[in-house]
Amino acid sequence: MNNMIETISDRDLLVTKTPILNEGSPEEKRAELLTYFRATWELDERLYDCLNGQEAFLHRADPLRHPLIFYIGHTATFYVNKLLLAGLISERINPKFESIFAVGVDEMSWDDLNEAHYDWPTIQETKEYRVEAKKMIENLILELPLTIPINWESQFWVILMGIEHQRIHIETSSVLIRQLPIDKVKENSLFQICDESGSAPENELVKVESGIVKLGKERSDALYGWDNEFGNLKSDIKGFSSSKFLVSNQEYKTFVEADGYKTQKWWTEEGWNWVQYKACDHPVFWVKNGKAWKLRCMLEEIDMPWNWPVEVNYLEAKAFCNWKSVQTGKKLRMPTEGEYYLLRNSLDIPDQPYWKKAPGNINLEHYASSCPVDKFEFNGVYDVIGNVWQWTEMPISALDGFEIHPFYDDFSTPTFDARHNLIKGGSWISTGNLAIKDSRYAFRRHFFQHAGFRYIESEEELVIKDDYYESDDLVSQYCEFQYGPSYFEVENYSKACLSLLDKHLTNLNKGNALDLGCATGRTTLELAKTFDKVTGLDFSARFIRIGTQLKETGKLNYIRQEEGKLSTYQELKLSDYDLDASRDKVSFYQADACNLKSIFTNYDLIFAGNLIDRLYDPLKFLQEISTRLNENGILVLTSPYTWLEEFTEADKWVGGYRKDGEPFTTLDGLKEILDEKFELIDEPKDVPFVIRETARKYQHTIAQMTIWRKK
């Protein structure tokens, strides 16, 4: 096994397919997965070979994204963090790197994009780190027990999660590389663009008959999938007429020449705000060259290929459809997810990895660029898969039966916010899971991907809900816990804790406070009544996005379960809690309390509510937390001390076991660990709290609160 050939030819690198997980012997599958991992890693490496020096890695290609140094480190760090979370490894490779490279996958408003907060390592240091990570992952692939089939309960599912995540970033990083100044990139023989161009064919509409569309797959599916792909949804889709071709650069040019970017009536409110912000009058990858146009490809600028698909964001595509509808007198728009699949299903297109050769410009099997819109035909319709992604009208949402994967709980749910629209069909560089039929990816509507669109004519009225209600059961429970009414005469937990703390704040500097394990942000906001600035941190983006939404809008809607399938719709406003003024004083970020970035420091108070018994390394957290506090700063810990090995290995428990034959409580452990750096300044207090699950089921818990002053 250790003598497996590592060298992968360029051709094999460009035609690798996602593995079939329910066939073959364990050893055959182990060898296949090792090859798939190595091919993915090598393709990632070769992509970054396109950058021209250290400066290119540090250049912000998009002001709303990290520089590319982040992404080359992030894909390696992702493996380490997920393997650690899954318990497949117990030690970090480089804690600093695994903090700085941890968060920033999607452009979320809680992403920390302030470059002053980052001391990026050199490319050489990052590459050396990647070498260590690669070796560790290869050893796991060779040594972990493996049984067939592999499913999402399997240890190898976490390995596949890292591989498919890396393939996502191969594509998204290629978009950022495409946005770099041309002198920051260089030629790469692996990525050869299409050399065919000319005039575009005139688009026309093709009839698609009504039918039933079924979305979602079972856990027994043969291919790896992200959590949002599992579940089911069955819909009757009415017939429509689809454009025969993707909208070409030439077809889109008529909109540009008609002053489309200067005419507000074609744009949604969101779209027009974006146009004003960008001050743009043409697509981002078009380059004006005197009176002529060029197209920016990933690594070069070429004379405009008018018969290639235009690449725009959803907002631009929507404006074009609105304009085109008036010009033609037809009701034109982009398809929904169901309508896209009705079209695709009618054409009997093979799926990756089952095709012998990609039937469209996808999986890097043809070009490292787009190609003419009339090159790949599927029974009279072109580019149903491949060439560029196709925007849909639909924000992504969960399928019936959706469950969050425990080792990547923030892959899907942060996008279930009515602001991320689905894209379908894949692009020329969509590989692995990205290229399969069941993939469900969504991006913010102003986001740039290798994405274009096709339009349809339909009489079906399209209703897009924007009154989003939080439906994540756990998050909704915490919304109710932190902002809902009191139950059984038990005071709101955040207010009760801060009331007990109040007398210790009199002589304390009230500059910066930190709320660790902030969940949906109630304590963060309450602390902002007293402190000048409060930062809320939580490991889960599922929670952080709630605090962020409250900061941005001051309100939140969520679904509260009553019984069985009965639910009620709840609305909260910060103004009802006297918290509206706190919005300007708080910020929320996703973070690992056991591996915090260096920027999270110099606090006068740190509140860690019900946190320590859910950490994977509470001993490390407690030993290091003093470095985050100012002199005489206060540390507040609350916890019910519910130690469970599913969260914390027993040898890292703070207490709750026998030591030298005698009971050793968590309070005993806290005193022993914190004694050198802290003094306990008040008697421990019990603080009860109630979490409502349904109208007739509640969790009644008692936490202990201890207050410590840094010596």
N, C-alpha and C positions, 0 to 999 in steps of 0.2 A: 504493500500500500504506500509506503513512504517513497517508493521509487517511481511514483506516477509522474508522467511527463508534464512539466510546467509550461513549456513553450507552447503558445497558441498562435496559429497563423492569423494574419490579418483577415483573411476571408472567414475563418471560423469565428473570429472575434465579432464579425459583423452579421452573423446569421444565428447566433446563439438563441435558444428558445427556452422559455420557462419550463421547468421539469414537470412531468406527469407523476403524481405522488402516490398513486394507488396500484402501481404495477412494478414488476422486477424484483429481484432479490435484494435484501438489505445491503450486501456488499456492492452490487451493481449500482444501487441508488446512492450509496455513499460516494462512489467514484464519480458518478454523474454530478452530484451536488458539489463536490470539490472542484470539478471542472467548471461548473456554473459560477461558483464563487470566484475562482481565479480569472475567468473571462470577464466577469463584472468588474473586478478590481483593476484588471489590466485596461479595460475600456475607460474606466474612470481616470486612470493615470494618463492614458494617451490623450484624453480630452484636455487635461490641464497642460499637456505639452504644447498646446496651441497658444499659451500665454507667453508674452515676450518680456520676461524678467520679473523681478520682485515687485516693481512698481505696478505692473499689471494686476498682480494678485491683491494689491492694496487699494486699487482704484475702485471707487464706487460707480459701477456701471449704471446703477439705478439708485437714486437717492432714497428710495423706500426699501432697499435691500442691503444686506451686508456685502462687503467686498468679497471677492472670490476666495481669499485666504480662509474665510470662515467655512465655506462649503467643502473645500478639500479636507479640512480637519473634521468637519461635522459628520461626514459619512463614516469615518473610522470611529469617532466618539459614540455615534449612535449604537454601533454594535456593543461597545463596552457597557454603556449605560443600560441597554436592554438585557444583556446577558447577566449583568449584576442584579437587575431587578428580578429576573427569572430564577436567580439562584444558581446559575450555571457557572459563574465565577464568583470569587469572594474578595478579590483585590483589584483595585484600579491600576491602570498602567501609569497615568499621569493625571492626578486630580485637578491640577490647574487647567490643563487642556480640556479635560472632560467637564469642566465648568464653562470655560469661555466658548467652547464649540458646541454647547449642548442645545441651545434654543434659537430658533429663527427660521424654521421650516417654511412657514407661511407668513405673509405680511399681515400680522395681527397688530392691533393698536397697542397691545401690551409688549410687543417686541422692543427690546432695548437696542435702538439703532444709533444711540449717541456715541460717536467715535471717540469722544473724550474718555469713555468708560473702558476702552479696550487698549491693551498693550499687546498687539498681535505678535505672535512668534514669527521667526523667519521661515521661509519656505523650506530651508534645509532642516530646521528643527521639526517642522510639521511632517516632512517626509520621513524623518527618522522615527517619529511617533507612529506614522502609518505602517512602517516596516514591523514594528513591535506588535501592533494590533493585528496585522495580517497573519503573522506567525501564530499568534494566540488563537485566532479564529480557525486557521487551518488545523491546528492541533485538536481543537474541539470537534471539528468535522471528522477527523480521523478516529477520535476516541469515544465520543458520546454514544451510548446505546441507541441503536436504530432499528425500528420495526416498520413494516409496511402494512397498511397505508400510513402516510404522514398526514396528520390533521392538526387543527389548531390547539389541541391539548398536548401535542408532541413537543419534546424539547427542540427538535429540528425545525419546528415552526418558527422559533425565535431566530434561528440562523437564516431561514428564508426571509423573515421579516427584514433583517438587515440587508440581505442581498437585494430584495425588491425595492427597499427604501433607497439603496444606492443607485439603482437604475432610474428611479424617479429623479434623483439629483443629477444624473448624467444629462437628462433632458432639460431640467430647469436651469442648470448651469450653462448649458449650451445657449440658452436664451440670453443669459447675462453676458456671456462672451460675445454674443452678437451685438450687444449694446455698448461694448467697450470702444473707445477710439481705435481707429483702424491701425494706428502705429503700436497699439498694445497687444496685437495678435500677430501670429506668423503662420506660414503655410504648414500643413500637416498632411502627409501622403495618405493617411488613413481616411481622411474625410474629403472625398472628391465630390464636387457638386455636379448637377446636371448641366450638360452643355447644349440642351435643346431649348430654343425659344422662338417666338414669332408672334403673329397676331392671334388673338383669342377667338374661339368660335362664339357665335352668337348664342346666348343662353335661351333655353326654352323650358316649358313646363311639361312634366311627365306625370301621368295619372298613377296614383297609388290607391289600391282598393282598401276598403274598411277591413278590420280584422281584430283579433284578440291578441294582446301582447302580455307575456308573462315575464316579469323581472325577478331577479334574485336567484341564488343557488343554495343548495343544501350543504350542510357541514361535510357530507361525504363526497363533495365535488373533487375531481381529480387534480385541480389546479389550486395553487396558492391564491388566496384572496384577502383583501382588506375587509375589516368588519362591516363596512357599509354595503358590500356586495352580497352578504348573506341575508336571507329573509325571503319574502315573497310579496309580489304585487301583481294583480291581474286586472287588466283594463280593456274595455271595448274602445277601440280607437276608430273614429270616423275617417273615411277616405279624404284625401287631399291631393294636390298636385305639387310635385317637387321640382325644383330647378334641376335640369339635367347635369349641369356642371356646378362646381363650386364657383363662387363669385371671383372672377379673375381681376388682376390688376387693371386690365383694360376696362372692364365693366365698372369697377369702382371709380376709375378715373373720371367718369362722367359726373359722379357725385361731387368729387373734388372740384372739378371745373365749374360746377353749378353753384359754387360758393357754399357747399354743404357744411363746411366747418365754421362758416360765418353766419349761418341762419339758424336761429334758436329754435324755431318751430319744429325742426326735424328731431330734436334731441329730447330725451327725458330730462327731468330736473337734475338727476344725478349726472347724466351725460354732459349737460351744458356746464355744470359746475366743473367737471373734469376738463372740458375744452378750455374754459377760462383759466384754470390752474396751469395747464400745460402750454397755453398760448400757441396751439398747433393748428395747422391748416392742411395737413396731409398725414398719412400713416407713418408711424415711427420708423419703419425700416425703409421708407422711400428717402432718397437723397437727391436734392435739387442740384443739378450740374448745369449752370447757365439756364438755357431754355429746355434742356433735356433732363430726363430722370434716370437715376441709377437705383439699384436695389442693393441694400446691405445684406449680404449673406453672413454666415457665421464668421468666416475668415477673410472675406474679400468683398469689394464692391464691383458689381457688374452692370452693364447696360440693362435697362429695365426689361425683364422678360414679361411682356404684357399678357402672355397666355399662362403664366403661373398664377396660383391663387393668391389673392390679397391676404395679408396677415394684419389683423386688427384686433382690438379688444371688443367685448360685448357691446359697449356703449356706442362704438363707431358702427358696428354691424347693425344695431337697432336703428340708429339714425338713418343709415342707408336704406333699410327696409321701409321706414316711414316715408322717406323721399321717393323711393321707387314705387310705392303704392299709389302716390298721387300722380306720378308720371304715367303709370300704366292703367290706372283706374281699377286695379286689383287689390284685394286684401292680402298683403304679403307680410310675412314675418318669418322668424326662424322656427324650426320644429321644436316640439317638446321632447323629452326623453322617450316617451312612448311612441311618438310619431317617428322619431329617428329609427327606433327598433322595428316599427312596422315596415318602413322602407327597407331596412337591412334584411329583415327576415324574409321579405318577398323575393330576395335575390340569391338565396342559398350560397352565401359567402363562407368559405372555410375559415376556421378559427386557428389562431396561433395557440399551441405549438403543432397543430395537426396538419398544416399545409406542408407540401414539399418545397415550394418556393412562394414567397410572399406575393399574393395576388394584387397588392397595391404598393404604393411607395411608403413602406413601413418597415420597422424592425431593422433599419439600416441595411436592408438587403439590396437596395437599388442605388440610392444617392444620399449624400450628406447635405441635401437641400430639397426644396420643393422641385416640382417638375410641371410640365404643361397639364392643364386641367382636362385635356382630352386624351391622355395617354393610357390610363387604367380604367377600362370599362367593365361594368357589371350589368350585363343584360340591358343595355340602353341607358344606364345611369353611371356617372363617373365618380371616382374617388369617394365611394361610400365608406371605405376605410382608407386611412393613409393620406399622404401628402401633407395636409395640415389638419389639426384638430378642428372640430366644428362646434361652434357655440350653439347652445340651445336656449330656449326661453326660460328654462326651469331652474330655480334654485334647488340645490341638492337637499334631500331630506332622507330620513331613515325609511327603510322598507319595513313592512310588518314582520315582527319577529326579530328585529335588529337587537343585537347584543354587542356591548363594548368588549373588545379584547383586553384582558387585564394587563397585558404588558405594553400596550400602546393605547392608553385610554383617551388620548387627545388627537388621534389621527382624524377622526370623522366629526365628532360632536362639535368642535369649534366652528365647523363650516355649516352646521345646521342652523343658520342665523338669518336666512332669507337674503344674504348678501353675496353668496357664492353660487355662481351658475355652473351647471354641468356642461362639460365638453365631451364630445363623443368621437369615436373613430380613429383616434391616434394620428400621429404625425410621422414624418420620415425617420425621426430618431426615437420613436416610441418603441421600447423593447420590454421584454419580460412581461410582467402583469399589465403594464400600460397598453400592450398590444392585444390583449385578449378581449373577447366580446363582452364579458360581464364586468369589465372594469368601470368604476364610477369615480371620476375625478371632477373636482369643481374648483374654480378660482374666482377671486373677486372680479367684479365686472370691469374694472379698469386695468386688470392685470394683463401683461403681455406674455403670450406663450407662442409657440409655432402654431397659431390658431387663426382660422378664417371662418367661413360660414357658407351655407347654402340657404336659400329661402324657399318657403312653401306658400301656396295659395290655399287658404282654408276658410270656410264659413264658420268653423267652430270658434265660439267666443273663448278667448283665453283669459282665465282669471288667475292672477298671481297674487297670493296672499303676502302682504308685507307686515301684518299684525302678528308677528312671530311670538308664539308662546313656548317658553322653555318646557321641553317634554322629557328631558333626561331625568329618570326617576330619582337618582341619588342627588343630583343638583337641585331638583325641585324640593326634595325633603330638606335640604340645607337652606334653601330660600325661605321655606316655611319656618325652620328652626331659628334662623337669624332675624327674620322680619315679620313672621306671622304672629298671631295672638298668643298670649300665655295660656298654658294648660295646667289644670290642677293646682292653680295658684302658685306656680313656680315662675319666678321672675325671669325675664329675658336674660339669657346667659351673659351676653356681652355687657349689658348694663349692670348686672349683678357683680361681675368681676371688677369692672371699673369703679363701682361704688366702694368695694372693699379696698381698692388700691388708692382711692382719692387722697386719704390723709398723708400718704407717702410722697405725694407729688408737690406738696407745698413749697419745699425748698429745692426742688429739682429743676435744673435747666430744662426748658420745654421747647428745645429746638427740633430735633429729629427723633422719631419713634419708628420702630419696626414691628409689624404684625406678622409673625411667622406661622404658616399654616392658616392663612386668613380665610380660606374657603370662599364664601360669597361676599366677604368684605365688610360685615357689620362692625366688627371691632375696629377695623382700620378707620372707618368713617367716624365712629364714636371717639376714637383717640384724637382725630383731627379737630375736635372741639377744644382740645387742650393744647396740642402740639402744633408747631408751625408747619411741619411737614411730616407725613406718615407714608411709609412704604408697606404695601401688602404683598407678601410672597406666598405662593403655594406651589406644590409639586405638580398639581393637575391644572392643565389649561381649561379643563371643563369648569373649574371654579373661577379661575382668573378672569375668564371672559365675562362672567356675571358682574364682578366688581368693576371691570372696565366699562361695561354697558351702563351701569349705574352712574359711574363718573361722567360718562359722555352725555347721557340722556336724562339722568335723574329719575328714571322709572324702569320698571321691569314687569313683564307678564310671565306667568308660569302656570303650568297645569298641576293641580293638586288631586291626588288620587283619593277617592272616597271609599268605594268598595268594588271589588271585581273590576269590571270595565267601565265603571261610572267615575267620572272626574268632574271637577269644577275648574273654572278659569279665574285665576287670581291676578290682581294688579296691585303693585306697590309703587309709591312715589316717595322719594327721599324727603320731600317737603313735609310729608305727614309725620316724619320722625325727627323733625328739626335737624336734618342732616344735609340739606341742600347746600348750605355754605361750606360744607366739608369737601365738596367735589373738587374745588380748585387746589386743595391741600394734599390730596392723596394721589398715589400712583400704584399700579399693580403690575407685577411681573411673575412669570413662571420661573421657579428656581428649586433647587435641591437643597434642603436645609443642612444636609450632611456634606455638601460640597459647594458652598456659596462663592460667588465671584467676589473679588477683592473690593469691588465698589460698594458692597453692602457693609458699610462700617460707619464708625463715628456716630453711634446712636446714644441718646440719653435714656431711652427705655426700649427694651425688647420684650414683647409679649408673645409667648409661645403657648397657644391655647390648644389643649388636648392633642399634643403633637408627639411627645417623646415616645409614647408606647406604640407609635405607628412608624417610627423611623427604622431604617435598616441598620443604622449604626448610631444609636443614641449616646453611647459612651464617647465617640469621637465628637459628636455635636456638643455635648456638655463640656468636654475638655477644651474646646476651641472657641466657645461662644463669648468668652471674656474679651477676646481680641476685637470683637465687633462693638463693644461698649466703650463709651467715654468714662473717664475717671468718675467714680461715685454714681455711675449709671445704675439703673435698676433692671433686673431680669425677673420676669414673672413667668412662672410655669404653672400650668394647670393640666391635670390628667386624671382619669379614673384608674390608671395603672393596669389596664387590661392587656397584659403581655401575652402575645400569641406568636408562635413560631412561624406562622405564615407571613408575618410582617418583620419579625426580628429574630435572628438566631438566638437560641437560649443563652449562649455564652456572652451575648452583648446586652442582655437585660440589665437594667439598672438595679432592680430588686425583684422581690416576688419569688424568692427561692430560699433554700437553707444554705447558710454559710458557716462552715466549721460546726455543722450539726445544729445550728440555731436558726430560727426564722430571721430573714434579712429582708426588710421591707424596702420599697422604692424610696421612701423618705430617708431611710438609713443610707441607701446608695447615693442619693442626692447630696446628703451632708458630707459623705466621704469624698465624692468627686469634686464638689464645688468649694470645699472648705479652704483650699489654698488661695483662691482668687475672690471668694465672695463671703459675705456674712448674711445669715438669715435674719431679717429685720422685723419679722412678725411671726406670730404663731400660725401654723398651717390652718387653713380654713376649708371647710367643705362647701362646695358650690353645686347644687343640684341643677340638672337640666333635663328637658323633655324633648325628644325628637318624635314628631308625628309621622307615622307610616301611612295609616289610613284613618278614616273617621273613628274606627274602633280598635286601633292598634297603635300603641305608643311605647317608646323606649324611655324608661325613667332611670337616669344614671346620676351618680354623685362623683364629681371630680374633686381632687384636692388642689388647693391653690397655695403655692409658696412664693414668697417675695424675697429677693436677694439683692444686696447692694454690692457692687464691685468695690473691693478694697483699694 
